[in-house]
Amino acid sequence: MAMPDFPIDPELRIRARSPVVLRCITEAVGFLRKMILSRHDQAWRDVLQSLEAARDEWSAMEAVVQLELLLEAEGLLIEERRAHARPSGENRFRAA
């Protein structure tokens, strides 16, 4: 049985020599397989196993959260800082 491919939304951006963007489970699995070659930490294998075992959206989402937490702990996650535009006039004082 082939592993279902679920989208990663929002995508994960990873700090590397050339930044990596993971948009789906199969990309994440490929990335983790490469990481395991250079990192012999069981945590990477555990996350890979969770991603490979994902058979529905819920289990895929849980595995992606595990990956995100691991990337963050390793300092590899690039977090997007989204500027929240304030509605016009929000910072203005209103005359009472």
C-alpha positions as CSV (number, residue, x, y, z in Angstrom):
1,M,0.0,0.0,0.0
2,A,1.5,3.3,-1.1
3,M,1.8,6.1,1.4
4,P,-0.8,8.8,0.9
5,D,0.6,12.2,0.2
6,F,-0.9,15.0,2.2
7,P,-0.1,18.7,1.8
8,I,1.8,20.6,4.6
9,D,-0.1,23.8,5.2
10,P,1.5,26.1,6.0
11,E,4.6,24.8,4.3
12,L,7.7,24.3,6.4
13,R,10.8,26.4,5.6
14,I,14.1,24.9,6.7
15,R,17.4,26.7,7.3
16,A,20.1,25.0,5.2
17,R,22.9,26.0,2.7
18,S,20.1,26.5,0.3
19,P,16.8,26.8,2.1
20,V,14.4,23.8,1.8
21,V,10.6,24.2,1.6
22,L,8.5,21.2,2.5
23,R,5.0,21.4,0.9
24,C,3.8,17.7,1.3
25,I,4.4,14.6,3.3
26,T,6.5,12.9,0.5
27,E,8.9,15.9,0.5
28,A,9.2,15.7,4.3
29,V,9.9,12.0,4.2
30,G,12.7,12.5,1.6
31,F,14.1,15.4,3.7
32,L,14.1,13.2,6.8
33,R,15.8,10.3,5.1
34,K,18.6,12.6,4.1
35,M,18.8,14.1,7.6
36,I,19.1,10.7,9.2
37,L,22.3,10.0,7.2
38,S,24.0,12.8,8.9
39,R,22.2,12.9,12.3
40,H,22.1,9.7,14.3
41,D,19.5,10.9,16.8
42,Q,16.5,8.7,17.4
43,A,14.2,11.7,17.4
44,W,14.7,12.1,13.6
45,R,13.9,8.4,13.1
46,D,10.8,8.6,15.2
47,V,9.4,11.6,13.2
48,L,10.2,9.8,9.9
49,Q,8.3,6.7,11.2
50,S,5.3,8.9,12.1
51,L,5.3,10.5,8.7
52,E,5.6,7.1,6.9
53,A,2.8,5.7,9.1
54,A,0.3,8.6,8.3
55,R,-2.7,7.1,6.7
56,D,-5.2,10.0,7.1
57,E,-5.2,13.7,7.4
58,W,-5.2,13.7,11.2
59,S,-2.2,11.4,11.6
60,A,-0.4,13.3,8.9
61,M,-1.0,16.6,10.7
62,E,0.2,15.1,14.0
63,A,3.4,13.9,12.3
64,V,4.0,17.3,10.7
65,V,3.6,19.0,14.1
66,Q,6.3,16.5,15.5
67,L,8.6,17.5,12.6
68,E,8.0,21.2,13.2
69,L,8.8,20.9,16.9
70,L,12.0,18.9,16.1
71,L,13.1,21.5,13.5
72,E,12.4,24.3,15.9
73,A,14.4,22.6,18.7
74,E,17.3,22.1,16.3
75,G,17.2,25.7,15.2
76,L,16.4,24.7,11.6
77,L,12.9,26.1,11.3
78,I,12.6,29.4,9.5
79,E,9.5,31.1,10.9
80,E,7.7,33.5,8.7
81,R,7.0,36.8,10.4
82,R,3.9,38.1,8.9
83,A,3.2,41.7,9.4
84,H,-0.4,42.2,10.3
85,A,-1.7,45.3,8.7
86,R,-3.9,47.3,11.0
87,P,-7.2,48.5,9.5
88,S,-6.9,52.2,8.6
89,G,-7.8,54.4,11.5
90,E,-7.2,51.8,14.2
91,N,-4.4,53.8,15.7
92,R,-6.1,57.2,15.5
93,F,-7.7,58.8,18.5
94,R,-11.4,59.3,18.3
95,A,-12.9,62.5,19.4
96,A,-15.7,61.9,21.9
